[in-house]
């Protein structure tokens, strides 16, 4: 990648920035997820390489600008894994199940310095770049975890209409909603995100 970005390297690679590469990271990640869904191990190997390329690419650009390099990226995630697994690498008692692991993980995570743009919300928010459905799932998880469903206007009965539906019917319902939005010229992603944003705002202003 350093050679591709060098003055005598590839014109296209030299022109790229963190911002211009963002769409490719989403695309490559989606292709990798597709191979996982299909259990396609040969293509999974290839797609993992494509995702790794994105990491290398961003690290190279950061290195050229004096921020960090690929070794720094690898060292930081290594340190984080060691720090968040004291039951494996430290003097913490051994844990018996994944539930205990998550408790320890979250306890250590809570003590770490927070990087990134600080959230103004009263709950930890997932990245805005997540697809609306996954974003909604994560927001609901946080609202439930922090016992804020009532403040969001979601009482114990808000899901009663779909409680009796099986998985196939729920999937069909989601598809029908998406199809109807399309027919009406509406963007279901935007509609869902707008609704979830309104829940967050309601909780923050409560």
N, C-alpha and C positions, 0 to 999 in steps of 0.2 A: 504494500500500500504506500509505503514511503517512496518507492520508485515510481509508482503511478502518479503520485502527487508532486514529484520533482519537476523542476523547470523543463526538463527534456522528456517528461512523462506523457501521460494521456491528457489531452485538452479537456475532455469531459470530466474526468476525475478531479482535475485541478480546479475546476469551476465550482465544485460542490461545497455546500455549507451544511451546518447542522440543520438549518431550516429546510433546505432543498431536499435533504435526504429523509425527512420525517415521513413522507408518504411511502417511501420504499420500505421503511422499517415496518409500517403497518401492513403493507402488502406481503412482505416476506414472512412476517409472523402469521398472517392468515393462511399462507400456503403451508407453513409448518403444521398449523393446527389441523388442516385438512388431512395431512398424512397421518397424524395421530388418530383422527376420527376413523380413518380407514385401516389402521394398523399396517400401513405401507412402510415397512422398515427400510427398504432400499431408498425410496424417495425421502424418507424422514432424514436419513443421513445427509442427503444432498441439501435439504431445506434447512437443517441445523447449520450446515456450512454457510448458507446464504444469510441466516440470522447472525452468525458469528462475524461474517464479513461486515455487517452493519456496525457491530460493536467495534471492530478494528478500525473501520472508516472514521467513526466519530472520535475514537481515541486518537487517531492520527491527526485529525483537524485540531483537536484540543491541544495536542503536543506541539504542533506548529505555532499555536498561539500562546504557548507558555503556561497552559493551565494544568494539564496532567497527561500521562501517557498510558499505554495499555497495561504496563506493569502496575501502575498505580491502581487501575481499575481492578485487576486481579487480586492485588494485595488487600484492597479494601473489602472486597466481598469475602475473602478468606478470613480476615480479622473478624468480620461480622458473624460469620458462621461459627467460629471458635467462641466468640463472646456470647452468642445466643444458645450455645450448647454446653453449659457448664457441667451438665450431667454426663457429658462424654469427654470433654477436654479439661474440665476443672475439677474442683474438689466437692462439687455438689453430689448429693446422693443420686444413685441410679434411679431412673424413672421407669415405671412399668407399662405405661400406655400413652397413646398420642394425646389424650386429654391433658395429662400432667405435663407433657412436653409443651403444649400450647400455653398453659398457664405460665410456665417458666419463660418461654419465648416472649410473651407479652409483657411480663414483669421486667425483663432485661431491656426490651424495646422501649418501655416507658421511661427508662433512665437515660436513654441515649439522646444526644443533641439532635434536634430536628433540623434537617436540611430542606431546601426548597422554599417555595413561596408559602408563608404562614397562612393558615386558613382562618378566616374571620368567623367561621361557623362554630356553633357550640358542639358539633360532632365532627369526628375525623371524616373528611370527605375523600372518596376515591378520585383518581385523576379524571379531569374533564374530558380527556381524549377517549375514554372508554366508550364503547357503543352504549346507547341509551338503556338497553335492556340490562346489560351487566352493571351499568352505573346505578340503575334503579335497585337491582338486587343488593348491591353493596350499601346503598343508602338505607334501604329497609333493614338490613342487618344491623346497622349502627343505631337506627331509631329504636329497634327492639332491644338491643343490648343496653342502651342507656335509658330504657323505659320512657321513651318520648313519643310513643305512638299516639297516645291520647292528645298530647300537645299538638301533634301534627293533624289532628282531626280524624284519626283512624281508630275507631273504637273496636271492641272485641268482635263486632259483627260485620266489619267491612269486607271480609272475604267469604261470607256465608254463601253468596251466590255461586261461587265456584268450588266450594268445599266438596261437593258430591261428584264432581267431574273427574273422570279418569285421565291418565296421561295423554292418551290419543285425542280425547275430546278437548283437552286444554290446548294441545298443539294446534288442533283444527281451529279453535277459537282465536288463538293468536294470529293464525294465518288469515282468517276471515276479517279480523280487524285491520290487518295490514292491507289486505286486498281492497277493503272498503275505503280506507284512507287514500289509496292510490286512485281509485275511481273518482273520488271527490277532489283530487288534486292536492291532497294534504300529505305532509311528510310525517309518517308515524314516529320516526326517530325524534323529530323536533317536538311533536306533541307530547310524547312521553317525557322527554327531558324538561319541557316547560312545566309539566305537572309536578315532576319530582322537585324541580327548583322551587315551586310554590310551597311544597311541603317543608323544604329546608328553611325557606324564608319565614314560614309560619312558626316553626320551632324556634328559630333564632330571635323572633320578635315577641315570643310568648312571655 
